[in-house]
Amino acid sequence: MQFPIDINSVKGFLAPKEGEALFNRGMETAGLGPCLEIGSYCGKSTVYLGAACKATDNTLYAIDHHRGSEEHQKGEAYHDPALVDERLGVFDTFGAFRLTLARAELERNVVPIVAPSEVAGRHWKTPLGLVFIDGGHSMEAAITDYEIWCPHLLKGGLLLIHDVFPDPRDGGRPPFEIYQRALASRNYEDLEMVETLAILRKC
């Protein structure tokens, strides 16, 4: 697994083993349908999934409003002043994301969708082979992502959820809650947990 870009130069919060799992699972589901990620930030996860799509002539839809989640805003723990558009005075990762796609040579396999998840999903009709949820970590945002996108996942497709912390002392609960909701629905088989990346298969 080699990229035209130094993956460590891309801003993001994805561990290397989690990225490798994204790539491998993207390769695995290539024959089933396109991939979709919710929450691209500057494109670190996009490189892993996009590279798998490039290798298999597949497509990755990358959804993000690029205004940052709650924790990215000014005064919050993960705020990065370098990602503020001073013309508008707002957090904006889209420029950094586009640069990542160009440097990683993924512009023909990744389709950026610059919109909130619920807006992008309003009239969505395309069946999906893989859904990766890594958007807003509020309970409302996590549940919205789960409820909008999981119905489009094909049988045998993979649902991947990032930042799943079984112990609440380690991190926020919403990603863990939708992981639990998926298991409780009995529509998903729990395959593995790679650090904080939960991987499930739709039955």
N, C-alpha and C positions, 0 to 999 in steps of 0.2 A: 504494500500500500504506500505509494509515493505520490506526492502532489507537486505541481509546479510552484507552489507557494509554501513558505515556511509557516506551518500551522500555528506555531507559537507566536507569530507576529500578529495574529488575528485576535482582537479583544473578544473575551467571552468567558463563560463560567462552566465549561465542559471539560471533564477530566479525560486524559488520553485514552484510557480503557473504555470510557463511555463512547468516545468518538469512534473507536475501532468497532464497537458493537453496532453503532449506527451504520457504519460502512458495510459490515458483514450482513446485517439484516436487510439493508437496502439491496444488496446483491441477491440475497435469498428470495426476495419478493418480486424481482424484476419481471418475471413472466406473468405475474398476476394483475398488475395495474400500476398506475403512477403513484409516486410518493407525495406526501404533503406534510409540511411542518408548520406549526403555529408557534411563532416566536423565534425570529432569526437573529435579532440583535445585530452584530457586525458580521455575521456569517460563518462563525466557527463550525457550528453543527451543519450548516449548509454545505460547507466544503466536503465533509464526510459523506453526507447523503448524496450530494450532487455528484461527487466522484463515482459513487456506486451507480448512479443513473447514467453518467457518461459512459462508463465501462459496459453497460448493458443496453444502451440506446433507449433509456427510459427518461421520464420527466419528473422533476421535483417542483411542486408548487410551494412557494415560500411566502407565508402570510405573516405580515407584521405591519402595524401602523407606524412603526419607527419613531414613536414619541416616548418610548421607554415605559417600563412598569413603574409601580409606586416607588419601589426602592431605588430607582434611577433618577428621581427628581431632586432638585436642589435641596440640600440639607439632609438628604437620606444617605444610608450607608454605602450604596453602590453608585452614587452620582459621579460622573466623569465630566468635568468642565470642558474637556477637549471635544466632547460630542454635543456641545450646545451650539445651535445656529444663532449667532449673535444678531443677524438681521431680523429674526423673528423673536429672539429671546426664549426659544424652546429647545428642549432636548430633541435631537434628530440623528438617528443612526443610519439613515438611508444612503448618504454619501459614502460612508465607510463600508456599508454593505455592498454597494455597487463596485467599489474599488476591489473588495475581496473577490467578487465574482470574476472581474476582469483578470486579476492576478492569478486566480486559480483556473482560468480558462474554462469557465462553466456557463458562459452566457447563452449557449445553445441548448443547455439541458435544464437550467433553472429559470422558472417563471416567477419573478417577484410580484406579489400582490400587496400593494401598499394600502391597507385598510384594516379597520378593526375586524376581529375574527367573525363577529356576528354579521357584519355587513358583507364580508366576503362569502359567507355561507348562505346568504339569504336566498339565492336562486341556484345554488350549486347542484349539478346533476351528474358529475363524473364519478363513477365508482373508483375506489382507491385500494391499492395493495398494501399501503403502509401509512399510518398516521402517527406523527410524533408531536406530542403536546408539551410545549415548553414556553407557554405564553405568560400572561399575568398570573400571579400567585395568590390573588385574593380568592376567597371562596366563590364569589360570583363569577369571576373570570374563568376559573378552572372548571366549574360546572358548565358554564356556557360553552367552552371549547369541547368538553366531553359530549354534551348533548347535541351540539350542532354537527360535529364531524364524525363521530363514531357510527351513526347510521349509514354513512357512505362507505364504510370499510367493508370490503368483500369478505365472504366466508373464507377462512384460511389466511386472511390478511393479518398484519401485525399492528398492535397498538403499543406505542412506546411512550412512557411518561417520565419526564425528568424531574429531579429534585424530590424524589419519594423518600421521606424520612420516617421509618416506623417509630422511632423514638422522638417525641415532640421536643426534647431538649436539643436535638441536633438541627432542627430546621422547621420551616412552616408546615402547616397541616394540609392545606388544600390539595396539593398533588397526591398526597397519601390518601386523602378522602376519595378522590375520583378513582384511584387505583382500587380501593376497597369496594367502591360502588361497582366497578367493572367485574370484580370477582363475585360479588353478591348477586349480580344479574345472571350468573351461570352461562353467560354468552362468551366467556373468555377462559382460555387455559393459561395458567400462570407458568411461563417458561423459565425465566431467570431474572435475577436482579444483578446488574453490573454496577457496583458502587451505588449511585442513587438513581440509576436508570432501570425502570421496571419494563419488562418485555412480556407481552401477552399475545396470544393468538386467538382470533375470533373463531368460535366453533360453528 
